[in-house]
Amino acid sequence: QDVVTRAESDITGYSSALGAIDNFTEEDWAKYDLRYTFEVYPAGDNGSGTPIANTRQVKTINRFNKDKDVYFNVRLTPNKTYKFVVFADFVNQGESDDLYYNIADLRNITAIDGKISPMDEARDAYFATEKKKITSHLEKSIELKRPFGKLRVVTTDYEYVENYAAPAKAKVTYYNCEIFKSLNAVNGTISTARTAKELTF
């Protein structure tokens, strides 16, 4: 989430308050696709059970379809309530293999070692979990949200910088912090791991 302020978009339309879908350039979209992973769980699953057999579906969307709805079709028993889970992340263009997040288990989504770095919009991700009772035919819309926050360093005195020379780097230090360990997309909880007293990027 944003802290204190929200910067205006610059002359290119880029706003760091927005995510990868809004900020990606044509060059970025030439490198990445957006991958959606869908599963169905029993309605009472608290995040420790297993998905209903054969309900996992994966769809990869390119830049030409990024603003279109994504549809999943699944056959389920009528008059029962189920939990629908969706996770979306970025992968290399034309591929569906994990890039930044290991999603083999939507109950334990982890960041891939060596892939964590600041200033990388492609690490953006989205998820949703929602219960719904199935009738004979049901079409349900699900809106995804970010499971992570975004910390932005915002310059407020840019007009006073000589020759508008933007700084190339910024230093951020976290004190007594806990960092992301895993996301359980089924129950919407994030687990963390305590680090040293200071963590600097």
Backbone torsions as a table, in degrees:
resi	resn	phi	psi	omega
1	GLN	NA	155.3	-178.0
2	ASP	-76.6	146.3	-178.7
3	VAL	-110.2	124.4	172.4
4	VAL	71.1	-53.6	-171.2
5	THR	-140.4	165.9	176.8
6	ARG	-131.0	115.2	-174.7
7	ALA	-71.5	148.7	173.9
8	GLU	-72.0	156.3	175.0
9	SER	-65.6	147.7	176.5
10	ASP	-83.1	-174.7	-173.6
11	ILE	-66.3	-17.8	178.3
12	THR	-85.5	-7.2	-176.8
13	GLY	92.3	-3.8	-179.5
14	TYR	-74.3	132.5	173.9
15	SER	-133.9	122.5	-178.1
16	SER	-68.4	-10.5	175.9
17	ALA	-73.1	-22.2	179.8
18	LEU	-88.9	171.1	-178.3
19	GLY	-104.2	-167.2	-173.8
20	ALA	-61.0	-41.2	-176.3
21	ILE	-58.7	-39.1	-178.9
22	ASP	-84.6	-31.2	-172.9
23	ASN	-95.1	-17.1	-177.5
24	PHE	-59.2	137.1	173.5
25	THR	-89.2	175.1	175.3
26	GLU	-60.3	-35.1	177.9
27	GLU	-65.4	-39.4	177.6
28	ASP	-64.8	-47.7	-178.7
29	TRP	-65.0	-21.2	176.3
30	ALA	-71.8	-16.0	-179.4
31	LYS	-102.3	-24.5	-170.8
32	TYR	-128.4	154.0	166.3
33	ASP	-124.0	161.9	178.7
34	LEU	-102.2	122.2	-176.0
35	ARG	-104.3	127.2	175.8
36	TYR	-107.5	130.9	177.6
37	THR	-120.6	128.5	-172.5
38	PHE	-123.4	136.3	173.9
39	GLU	-144.1	159.9	177.9
40	VAL	-122.0	135.5	-179.6
41	TYR	-124.5	160.3	172.3
42	PRO	-58.3	148.7	-174.3
43	ALA	-58.2	-35.6	-176.5
44	GLY	-88.1	6.5	-177.2
45	ASP	-64.9	126.2	-178.9
46	ASN	-94.3	10.5	-179.8
47	GLY	104.5	2.9	-179.5
48	SER	-116.6	-1.6	-179.8
49	GLY	-88.9	-157.4	-178.7
50	THR	-125.0	152.0	178.8
51	PRO	-68.0	155.3	175.7
52	ILE	-65.4	135.9	-172.0
53	ALA	-52.9	137.6	172.5
54	ASN	62.2	27.8	178.1
55	THR	-101.2	-8.9	-179.5
56	ARG	-68.4	129.7	174.9
57	GLN	-134.2	142.8	179.6
58	VAL	-127.0	131.1	176.0
59	LYS	-130.4	134.7	-179.6
60	THR	-112.4	129.1	-173.3
61	ILE	-114.7	134.8	178.1
62	ASN	-95.2	-179.3	-174.1
63	ARG	-62.8	-26.3	-178.3
64	PHE	-74.7	-18.8	-177.2
65	ASN	-117.0	11.9	-172.7
66	LYS	-64.8	-24.9	-178.4
67	ASP	-98.1	4.0	-179.9
68	LYS	-95.7	155.2	177.0
69	ASP	-67.4	149.8	177.0
70	VAL	-110.5	131.0	-175.6
71	TYR	-113.8	140.4	172.0
72	PHE	-125.9	135.9	177.2
73	ASN	-115.8	131.7	-178.8
74	VAL	-144.9	142.3	177.8
75	ARG	-95.9	123.5	-179.0
76	LEU	-134.1	166.1	-179.9
77	THR	-73.8	125.6	179.7
78	PRO	-62.8	158.7	176.6
79	ASN	63.0	25.4	172.9
80	LYS	-124.2	152.9	179.3
81	THR	-100.9	136.5	-178.1
82	TYR	-128.7	164.7	174.9
83	LYS	-111.5	121.4	179.9
84	PHE	-99.0	132.7	-176.8
85	VAL	-128.0	131.8	178.5
86	VAL	-132.4	136.4	173.5
87	PHE	-130.4	134.7	-180.0
88	ALA	-126.1	135.8	177.2
89	ASP	-150.7	174.4	-177.5
90	PHE	-96.2	142.4	177.5
91	VAL	-132.8	167.5	176.6
92	ASN	-61.3	143.0	-177.1
93	GLN	-57.4	134.7	178.4
94	GLY	79.4	3.4	179.9
95	GLU	-123.6	165.6	175.4
96	SER	-128.0	6.0	179.1
97	ASP	-72.4	154.3	177.3
98	ASP	-55.3	138.8	176.3
99	LEU	-118.4	-60.0	-179.8
100	TYR	-105.0	-26.8	-175.7
101	TYR	-128.5	139.0	174.4
102	ASN	-87.0	113.6	-176.3
103	ILE	-115.2	25.9	178.0
104	ALA	-57.1	-31.0	-179.8
105	ASP	-132.2	112.6	-178.8
106	LEU	-68.0	-9.5	175.2
107	ARG	-86.6	-7.6	-176.9
108	ASN	-150.3	67.7	-179.9
109	ILE	-82.8	123.3	-176.9
110	THR	-123.3	153.8	174.7
111	ALA	-76.6	139.8	-179.6
112	ILE	-77.2	131.7	-178.3
113	ASP	-54.5	138.2	177.5
114	GLY	83.3	-5.1	-177.7
115	LYS	-101.7	-3.3	-178.3
116	ILE	-86.8	120.6	175.8
117	SER	-154.6	144.2	178.0
118	PRO	-70.5	165.1	175.5
119	MET	65.2	32.5	179.1
120	ASP	-124.2	97.7	-176.9
121	GLU	-62.9	-23.5	-177.3
122	ALA	-68.7	-10.2	176.9
123	ARG	-84.1	2.8	175.6
124	ASP	-59.8	148.8	179.2
125	ALA	-151.3	164.5	-174.8
126	TYR	-146.7	150.8	177.6
127	PHE	-154.8	167.0	174.4
128	ALA	-156.9	149.2	171.2
129	THR	-138.4	131.3	-173.9
130	GLU	-152.3	137.9	177.1
131	LYS	-93.0	146.5	177.2
132	LYS	-157.2	137.8	175.3
133	LYS	-82.9	132.9	-177.3
134	ILE	-87.6	128.3	170.9
135	THR	-99.6	-167.5	-179.2
136	SER	-62.4	-32.3	175.7
137	HIS	-147.7	125.3	-176.8
138	LEU	-133.8	131.1	170.9
139	GLU	-120.4	118.2	-172.8
140	LYS	-126.0	131.8	175.8
141	SER	-92.2	137.7	178.2
142	ILE	-127.5	127.5	179.6
143	GLU	-100.4	128.1	-178.9
144	LEU	-88.2	154.2	176.8
145	LYS	-135.8	165.1	179.6
146	ARG	-77.1	135.2	174.5
147	PRO	-85.5	-10.6	-175.8
148	PHE	-117.6	157.5	172.8
149	GLY	-93.1	167.7	177.5
150	LYS	-127.9	124.0	175.6
151	LEU	-97.0	124.0	-178.5
152	ARG	-117.1	137.6	172.3
153	VAL	-98.3	117.0	-172.0
154	VAL	-113.6	128.3	176.1
155	THR	-85.2	125.5	-179.1
156	THR	-108.6	-5.9	-178.7
157	ASP	-121.0	34.4	-174.0
158	TYR	-58.0	-34.7	-176.5
159	GLU	-68.6	-15.0	180.0
160	TYR	-93.8	-5.5	-179.5
161	VAL	-77.5	130.7	-176.6
162	GLU	-61.2	128.3	179.8
163	ASN	58.3	21.7	-179.9
164	TYR	52.0	40.3	-177.7
165	ALA	-79.9	99.2	-178.6
166	ALA	-67.4	138.5	178.0
167	PRO	-65.0	142.9	-178.5
168	ALA	-80.9	-25.3	-176.7
169	LYS	-140.6	157.5	172.6
170	ALA	-135.6	143.7	-178.8
171	LYS	-106.5	127.0	178.8
172	VAL	-124.5	127.6	178.4
173	THR	-118.7	128.1	175.8
174	TYR	-99.3	135.6	-179.7
175	TYR	-111.7	136.3	179.3
176	ASN	48.1	49.6	-170.2
177	CYS	-101.0	162.2	170.8
178	GLU	-119.9	137.9	-178.4
179	ILE	-111.7	160.9	-178.5
180	PHE	-57.4	132.7	175.4
181	LYS	-113.6	-50.5	179.2
182	SER	-161.9	158.5	176.4
183	LEU	-117.7	130.3	171.1
184	ASN	-99.6	99.5	-176.2
185	ALA	-71.6	-15.4	-179.0
186	VAL	-74.9	-41.4	178.2
187	ASN	-110.7	1.4	173.3
188	GLY	76.2	21.8	-178.5
189	THR	-106.2	149.2	176.9
190	ILE	-115.2	134.2	173.8
191	SER	-103.7	149.8	-176.4
192	THR	-128.8	166.4	176.9
193	ALA	-127.4	133.4	179.3
194	ARG	-72.2	135.1	179.5
195	THR	-105.3	-168.3	174.6
196	ALA	-65.4	174.1	-177.3
197	LYS	-62.3	-27.3	179.2
198	GLU	-132.0	142.0	176.5
199	LEU	-137.2	120.7	-174.2
200	THR	-119.6	134.8	172.1
201	PHE	-114.0	NA	NA
